[in-house]
Amino acid sequence: MISSRAESRKGTLETVPTNALTIIGRHIVAARGFAGLTQQQLADLAMLDVGTIRRMESFGEEPVGAIPGNLDKVKRALESVGIEFYEEARFTSVRLRK
């Protein structure tokens, strides 16, 4: 399913569930905050351009639309610094691993 925001970008982005979790822009913002990372630091860890991180975060409360594979790169980068994405009551959440 492609989000309305992704459609407005001429179909170049897809809403990509990562391991059956729906990640929204605010999850990425919160995860960066927990990890103490700037957008540039996350981009470097994920080997992506900082503009890609900004675009992902701009989705706010909507599922992130991304080029296939980029959302996985961001998720793996955040997990490498102790962030955990999990499902609780059918909603995806993010926290710093204990």
The 8 nearest C-alpha neighbors of each residue, nearest first, counted from 0:
[[1, 14, 2, 13, 15, 16, 3, 5],
 [0, 2, 14, 13, 5, 6, 3, 64],
 [3, 1, 5, 4, 14, 6, 0, 64],
 [2, 4, 6, 5, 7, 1, 8, 61],
 [3, 5, 7, 2, 6, 8, 64, 58],
 [6, 4, 2, 12, 8, 7, 3, 64],
 [7, 5, 3, 10, 8, 4, 9, 2],
 [6, 8, 4, 5, 9, 3, 10, 2],
 [7, 9, 5, 6, 10, 11, 4, 12],
 [10, 8, 7, 6, 11, 5, 12, 4],
 [9, 11, 6, 12, 8, 5, 7, 13],
 [12, 10, 9, 8, 13, 66, 5, 6],
 [13, 11, 65, 64, 66, 5, 10, 14],
 [12, 14, 64, 1, 65, 15, 5, 66],
 [15, 13, 64, 1, 63, 2, 62, 65],
 [14, 16, 13, 17, 64, 65, 67, 63],
 [15, 17, 21, 19, 20, 18, 14, 22],
 [16, 18, 20, 19, 15, 71, 21, 22],
 [17, 19, 20, 16, 21, 71, 15, 84],
 [20, 18, 16, 17, 21, 15, 86, 22],
 [21, 19, 17, 16, 18, 91, 22, 86],
 [20, 22, 16, 62, 91, 17, 23, 19],
 [21, 23, 62, 63, 20, 26, 91, 24],
 [24, 22, 62, 63, 61, 26, 25, 60],
 [25, 23, 56, 59, 58, 26, 27, 55],
 [24, 26, 28, 59, 27, 23, 29, 56],
 [27, 25, 29, 24, 23, 28, 30, 22],
 [26, 28, 30, 25, 24, 29, 31, 56],
 [27, 29, 25, 31, 26, 30, 56, 32],
 [30, 28, 32, 26, 31, 27, 25, 33],
 [29, 31, 27, 33, 32, 28, 26, 34],
 [32, 30, 36, 34, 28, 29, 33, 35],
 [31, 33, 35, 29, 30, 34, 28, 36],
 [34, 32, 30, 31, 35, 95, 29, 94],
 [33, 35, 31, 32, 36, 30, 80, 82],
 [36, 34, 32, 33, 31, 37, 30, 40],
 [37, 35, 31, 34, 40, 41, 32, 38],
 [36, 38, 40, 39, 41, 31, 35, 32],
 [37, 39, 41, 40, 42, 49, 52, 36],
 [40, 38, 42, 37, 49, 41, 43, 36],
 [41, 39, 43, 37, 42, 38, 36, 44],
 [42, 40, 44, 38, 43, 39, 45, 36],
 [41, 43, 47, 39, 49, 45, 40, 44],
 [42, 44, 46, 40, 41, 45, 39, 47],
 [45, 43, 41, 42, 46, 76, 40, 47],
 [44, 46, 42, 76, 72, 73, 47, 43],
 [47, 45, 43, 44, 42, 48, 72, 41],
 [48, 46, 42, 45, 43, 49, 51, 52],
 [47, 49, 50, 51, 42, 46, 52, 43],
 [50, 48, 42, 52, 51, 39, 38, 53],
 [51, 49, 53, 48, 52, 54, 47, 42],
 [50, 52, 54, 49, 48, 53, 55, 47],
 [51, 53, 55, 49, 50, 54, 56, 42],
 [54, 52, 50, 56, 51, 55, 57, 49],
 [55, 53, 57, 51, 52, 56, 50, 58],
 [54, 56, 52, 57, 53, 24, 63, 58],
 [55, 57, 24, 53, 58, 54, 59, 52],
 [56, 58, 54, 59, 55, 24, 53, 25],
 [57, 59, 24, 61, 56, 63, 55, 60],
 [60, 58, 24, 25, 57, 61, 56, 23],
 [59, 61, 23, 58, 24, 25, 62, 26],
 [62, 60, 58, 23, 59, 63, 24, 2],
 [63, 61, 23, 22, 21, 14, 64, 58],
 [64, 62, 23, 55, 14, 24, 58, 22],
 [63, 65, 14, 13, 12, 5, 62, 15],
 [66, 64, 12, 13, 67, 70, 63, 69],
 [65, 67, 12, 69, 68, 13, 11, 64],
 [68, 66, 69, 65, 15, 13, 70, 12],
 [67, 69, 71, 70, 66, 72, 65, 15],
 [70, 68, 72, 71, 67, 66, 65, 73],
 [69, 71, 73, 72, 68, 74, 65, 67],
 [70, 72, 74, 68, 69, 73, 75, 17],
 [73, 71, 69, 75, 45, 70, 74, 76],
 [74, 72, 76, 70, 45, 71, 75, 77],
 [73, 75, 71, 77, 76, 72, 70, 78],
 [76, 74, 78, 72, 77, 73, 71, 79],
 [77, 75, 73, 79, 45, 74, 78, 44],
 [78, 76, 74, 79, 82, 80, 75, 73],
 [77, 79, 82, 75, 81, 80, 76, 83],
 [78, 80, 76, 77, 81, 75, 82, 74],
 [81, 79, 78, 77, 82, 34, 76, 95],
 [82, 80, 78, 96, 79, 95, 83, 77],
 [83, 81, 78, 95, 77, 96, 94, 80],
 [82, 84, 94, 96, 93, 78, 95, 85],
 [85, 83, 93, 92, 94, 82, 91, 86],
 [86, 84, 92, 91, 93, 83, 87, 20],
 [85, 87, 91, 90, 89, 92, 88, 20],
 [86, 88, 90, 89, 91, 85, 92, 93],
 [87, 89, 90, 86, 91, 92, 85, 20],
 [88, 90, 87, 86, 91, 20, 92, 85],
 [91, 89, 87, 86, 88, 92, 21, 20],
 [90, 92, 86, 85, 20, 21, 87, 22],
 [93, 91, 85, 84, 86, 90, 87, 94],
 [92, 94, 84, 83, 85, 26, 30, 82],
 [95, 93, 83, 82, 96, 84, 30, 92],
 [94, 96, 82, 81, 83, 33, 97, 93],
 [95, 97, 81, 82, 83, 94, 78, 80],
 [96, 95, 81, 94, 83, 82, 80, 33]]
